[in-house]
Amino acid sequence: AQKVTQAQTEISVVEKEDVTLDCVYETRDTTYYLFWYKQPPSGELVFLIRRNSFDEQNEISGRYSWNFQKSTSSFNFTITASQVVDSAVYFCALSAPAIKAAGNKLTFGGGTRVLVKP
Amino acid sequence: DAMVIQNPRYQVTQFGKPVTLSCSQTLNHNVMYWYQQKSSQAPKLLFHYYDKDFNNEADTPDNFQSRRPNTSFCFLDIRSPGLGDAAMYLCATSGWGVTDTQYFGPGTRLTVL
């Protein structure tokens, strides 16, 4: 069975502070994919990043960075110099091949609500 | 440019009155998914289509049905909505590969009175 745990339910920071969101996963698959999505108050889930299990390189995209550590089954997400527009719920997800048919099935963590105060 | 479109964005229905939610996509993706998301929870997969091949999750209630008349459109039918069905309903699409990213629509927030 697959499982994704986001231990932090809510984080509150002041603008310009850095914030790190933790994600720990469990899977028996040797090949898997990890994702982060952002869900602003409008409700849409916005894709941020996908990382496969064979690529442990950290990635930076603007103010966002991701730290994938297979040894600890973690895929953490850092927002540097946070802004009010970063206020949202962030979901970490793990992908497994569908049992039948094509496509994939996402196992989501419980989400972390980030509140950035001006 | 909208890629996954959901209509309406807000839907109010009465207890027991059938309702249909709509999803369309301009990505030409083979796979379409329907998720239910209740307040402060993660999205929960209801079912997905690979082309016209329908795949139901084991715990999806029979009250929820879906149709996919063509590649671009997919519908979620709730035959007899209960108060517990009030939620955000998210549609997503992806390519056929197991590595493909799912792209989500803006969601339809359903209220049941």
Interface residues (C-beta under 8 A of the other chain):
Chain A: Y33 F35 Y37 S42 G43 E44 L45 V46 F47 R50 N52 F91 S95 A96 P97 A98 K100 A101 A102 G103 N104 K105 L106 F108 G109 G110 G111
Chain B: N30 V31 Y33 S40 Q41 A42 P43 L45 H48 Y50 D53 N55 M88 L90 A92 S94 W96 G97 V98 T99 D100 T101 Q102 Y103 F104 G105 P106 G107 R109
